Amino acid sequence: MSQDYLLKTEPSVYSFADLQRDKATEWEGVSNPAAVKHLREMVPGARLIIYETGARKSAVGTAIVVSVDASDPKKPNVRIKAGKTIAKPIPLAEIKADKRFKDSPLVRQGRLSVVPLTKEQYEILAGA
């Protein structure tokens, strides 16, 4: 089974609604070395949570990795496809209060834009 991930996006730049409208996109603009490493490790079929930063600070939707081209180690090309809207967006405060996220980079490394998730964390956020 592949690793699940959370991708952060600033909704004023590219929101989950934009992804749903476009149906699929290349996930770009990631420069943090740890986040880039996580992008390189992705495989087609990996499950994703889309998290909107800014005023919203909530997990808002799901997506799936369609393809990964990691031939350029500094700029892996990851194509994702929109999934479903999370019925009740999960705010960061609620995530931080959940002990199952206490060791998550989402809580411990707040500025990391690509965060690995455990299967349990994914299912909590996706409402599965």
C-alpha positions, 0 to 999 in steps of 0.5 A, spaced: 500 500 500 502 506 498 503 512 502 498 517 503 499 525 503 496 532 505 497 537 500 497 544 502 494 550 498 493 557 499 486 558 496 487 565 493 492 562 489 489 555 487 483 552 491 480 545 492 474 548 488 479 550 482 482 543 482 475 540 482 473 545 476 480 543 472 479 536 474 486 535 474 493 539 475 500 539 476 502 540 483 507 546 482 510 551 487 513 546 492 520 548 494 522 546 501 527 540 500 523 536 505 516 537 501 520 536 495 522 529 497 515 527 499 513 529 492 518 524 489 516 519 493 509 519 491 506 513 486 500 513 482 494 511 486 497 515 492 491 518 496 491 525 498 488 530 502 487 537 500 488 542 505 487 550 504 491 555 508 490 562 509 483 564 513 480 557 512 486 552 515 482 546 514 482 539 510 477 540 505 477 535 499 481 529 497 485 527 490 489 522 488 496 521 484 495 520 477 503 520 475 509 522 478 516 524 474 521 525 478 527 525 473 528 532 476 530 531 483 529 538 485 522 539 481 518 532 481 512 533 476 506 530 480 499 530 476 493 529 481 486 528 480 480 531 484 476 527 488 470 529 493 469 535 497 470 533 505 462 534 507 465 537 514 471 541 513 476 539 518 480 545 521 487 545 524 485 546 531 481 540 531 486 536 528 491 539 533 487 536 538 486 529 536 492 525 539 492 521 533 496 527 529 501 529 535 507 526 531 504 528 524 509 533 521 502 537 519 502 539 527 510 539 528 512 542 522 507 547 520 510 550 514 511 544 510 506 544 504 507 536 503 505 532 509 505 524 509 499 521 513 498 514 516 492 510 513 488 512 519 490 519 519 488 519 512 481 516 513 480 521 519 481 527 515 477 524 508 471 522 513 472 514 510 
